[in-house]
Amino acid sequence: MSQTPLGLVRAAPAAPYTFTFDGRTLTALPGQTLAAALWAAGIMSWRTTRGGGAPRGVFCGIGVCHDCLATVNGRPNQRACLVAVQPGDVVTVQEGTGHDATR
């Protein structure tokens, strides 16, 4: 038996697919959250704070804190810890509120 998490639970996920993060092509497994896919790619931050522009990623991991907000397919304020990645998703770093200054 394999000692990886997938091996320990005898999981056999379907084939991975691709999505992009700030123009970089990454892979995700079916059902994997955006946060998990970004972590797997070594990306720990995908949002900046409104006031000081400090980097943020996952804090609570259950959708309560809203630190993990990302822009997915042009829609800002998507909680990366709850959103399942879909094939072809276009994800970008969310700066501040995710809305431009004219809104």
ZIBELKA-V114643 format. One record per pair of residues at least 24 apart in sequence whose ideal C-beta (glycine too) atoms are under 10 Angstrom apart, sorted by the first residue. I is the first residue (numbers start at 1). GAP is how many residues later the second one is. D is the distance in whole Angstrom. If there is no record, write none. Layout:
<<I | GAP | D> <I | GAP | D>>
This chain:
<<16 | 24 | 10> <16 | 69 | 10> <16 | 71 | 9> <17 | 68 | 8> <17 | 69 | 8> <17 | 70 | 4> <17 | 71 | 8> <17 | 72 | 9> <18 | 67 | 10> <18 | 69 | 7> <18 | 70 | 7> <18 | 71 | 9> <19 | 53 | 9> <19 | 54 | 10> <19 | 66 | 5> <19 | 67 | 7> <19 | 68 | 7> <19 | 69 | 6> <19 | 70 | 4> <19 | 71 | 7> <19 | 72 | 6> <20 | 68 | 8> <20 | 69 | 7> <20 | 70 | 5> <20 | 71 | 7> <20 | 72 | 9> <21 | 25 | 7> <21 | 49 | 9> <21 | 64 | 10> <21 | 68 | 9> <21 | 69 | 8> <21 | 70 | 5> <21 | 71 | 7> <21 | 72 | 8> <22 | 24 | 8> <22 | 49 | 10> <22 | 68 | 9> <22 | 69 | 8> <22 | 70 | 6> <22 | 71 | 6> <23 | 67 | 9> <23 | 69 | 8> <24 | 67 | 10> <26 | 59 | 9> <26 | 63 | 10> <26 | 65 | 8> <27 | 58 | 9> <28 | 56 | 8> <28 | 57 | 4> <28 | 58 | 9> <28 | 59 | 8> <28 | 61 | 8> <29 | 55 | 10> <29 | 56 | 8> <30 | 54 | 8> <30 | 55 | 9> <30 | 56 | 9> <30 | 57 | 9> <31 | 53 | 6> <31 | 54 | 9> <32 | 52 | 7> <32 | 53 | 6> <33 | 25 | 9> <33 | 28 | 9> <33 | 30 | 10> <33 | 35 | 9> <33 | 46 | 9> <33 | 47 | 7> <33 | 48 | 6> <33 | 49 | 7> <33 | 50 | 6> <33 | 51 | 6> <33 | 52 | 7> <34 | 24 | 10> <34 | 34 | 8> <34 | 36 | 6> <34 | 38 | 7> <34 | 44 | 7> <34 | 45 | 9> <34 | 46 | 4> <34 | 47 | 8> <34 | 48 | 8> <34 | 49 | 5> <34 | 50 | 8> <34 | 51 | 5> <34 | 52 | 10> <34 | 55 | 8> <34 | 57 | 6> <35 | 26 | 7> <35 | 33 | 6> <35 | 35 | 9> <35 | 44 | 8> <35 | 45 | 4> <35 | 46 | 4> <35 | 47 | 8> <35 | 48 | 8> <35 | 50 | 9> <36 | 25 | 9> <36 | 44 | 9> <36 | 45 | 8> <36 | 48 | 9> <36 | 49 | 8> <37 | 43 | 9> <37 | 47 | 9> <37 | 48 | 5> <37 | 52 | 9> <37 | 54 | 9> <38 | 30 | 9> <38 | 32 | 8> <38 | 42 | 7> <38 | 47 | 9> <38 | 53 | 8> <39 | 41 | 10> <43 | 48 | 10> <43 | 50 | 10> <45 | 48 | 8> <46 | 24 | 5> <46 | 25 | 9> <46 | 34 | 6> <46 | 45 | 7> <46 | 46 | 8> <46 | 47 | 5> <46 | 48 | 7> <47 | 24 | 9> <47 | 29 | 10> <47 | 30 | 9> <47 | 33 | 8> <47 | 46 | 7> <47 | 47 | 5> <47 | 48 | 8> <47 | 49 | 9> <47 | 51 | 8> <48 | 45 | 7> <48 | 46 | 7> <48 | 47 | 5> <48 | 48 | 7> <49 | 46 | 9> <49 | 47 | 7> <50 | 45 | 9> <50 | 46 | 5> <50 | 47 | 6> <50 | 48 | 10> <51 | 45 | 9> <53 | 42 | 7> <53 | 43 | 8> <55 | 38 | 9> <56 | 37 | 10> <56 | 38 | 9> <57 | 24 | 9> <68 | 26 | 10> <69 | 25 | 5> <69 | 27 | 10> <69 | 28 | 9> <69 | 29 | 7> <70 | 24 | 5> <70 | 28 | 9> <71 | 24 | 9> <71 | 27 | 6> <71 | 28 | 10> <74 | 24 | 10> <76 | 24 | 10> <76 | 27 | 10>>
